Amino acid sequence: MATLMEKLIALVAEEEAMAIGPNNEIIAVGVELVGMVCASSILGKSLNDELAVVDVLEDKLKKEEVRLQHGSLLLQTPKLVADRDYCDCQF
């Protein structure tokens, strides 16, 4: 059985989670130099909650996705998506 203090802490934590608001979703198009610098800067400045990267070069896209995922572990970005099709990157 939960104590009164545990119940109060749970209520406060729930209210804080609801007060955070909507997620910031950003899509970077292209995994060449400019696209990856933009994506890395976005991750580094914590401007987003979710990041998608889109490019038609599937092999390069997968390599860059792995790099961004490794970096996002340190920066605590909750969601990272990479795909060839813009429509499949819906959050």
KOLDRENPA-477085 format. One record per residue (C-alpha): x, z, y; residue in one letter. Coordinates in steps of 0.02 Angstrom, whole numbers, padded with zeros to 5 digits, always signed. Layout:
KOLDRENPA-477085
XZYa/...
//
This chain:
KOLDRENPA-477085
+00000+00000+00000m/+00068-00048+00170a/+00099+00086+00298t/+00026+00081+00472l/+00195+00030+00545m/+00210-00116+00422e/+00035-00175+00467k/+00074-00169+00654l/+00238-00262+00632i/+00149-00396+00530a/+00019-00418+00668l/+00151-00435+00804v/+00252-00559+00700a/+00095-00661+00669e/+00053-00666+00855e/+00230-00720+00899e/+00222-00861+00772a/+00059-00923+00848m/+00127-00912+01026a/+00273-01028+00991i/+00165-01180+01023g/+00179-01359+00967p/+00332-01432+00883n/+00447-01548+00980n/+00467-01707+00880e/+00602-01833+00925i/+00640-02001+00843i/+00810-02084+00864a/+00811-02270+00828v/+00974-02339+00759g/+01117-02254+00666v/+01257-02343+00755e/+01370-02253+00878l/+01244-02228+01019v/+01101-02175+00905g/+01205-02047+00813m/+01279-01976+00973v/+01102-01955+01040c/+01042-01874+00878a/+01193-01757+00873s/+01168-01708+01055s/+00983-01673+01024i/+01028-01561+00877l/+01168-01476+00973g/+01060-01432+01122k/+00913-01373+01012s/+00791-01487+01102l/+00683-01515+00951n/+00599-01436+00802d/+00595-01599+00704e/+00709-01751+00711l/+00683-01923+00633a/+00812-02062+00623v/+00757-02242+00595v/+00864-02394+00554d/+00852-02550+00444v/+01026-02525+00369l/+00976-02414+00223e/+01149-02374+00155d/+01217-02320+00325k/+01054-02227+00360l/+01073-02120+00204k/+01254-02077+00246k/+01208-02025+00422e/+01058-01927+00358e/+01174-01823+00248v/+01291-01792+00396r/+01147-01736+00506l/+01077-01624+00369q/+01245-01538+00349h/+01255-01509+00536g/+01074-01454+00549s/+01108-01312+00427l/+01223-01234+00555l/+01105-01271+00700l/+00946-01216+00610q/+00844-01374+00637t/+00693-01353+00525p/+00653-01534+00482k/+00755-01693+00474l/+00684-01861+00416v/+00772-02029+00394a/+00686-02190+00344d/+00691-02378+00367r/+00511-02389+00426d/+00454-02307+00587y/+00280-02276+00515c/+00351-02172+00371d/+00435-02051+00493c/+00272-01972+00546q/+00287-01782+00554f/
//
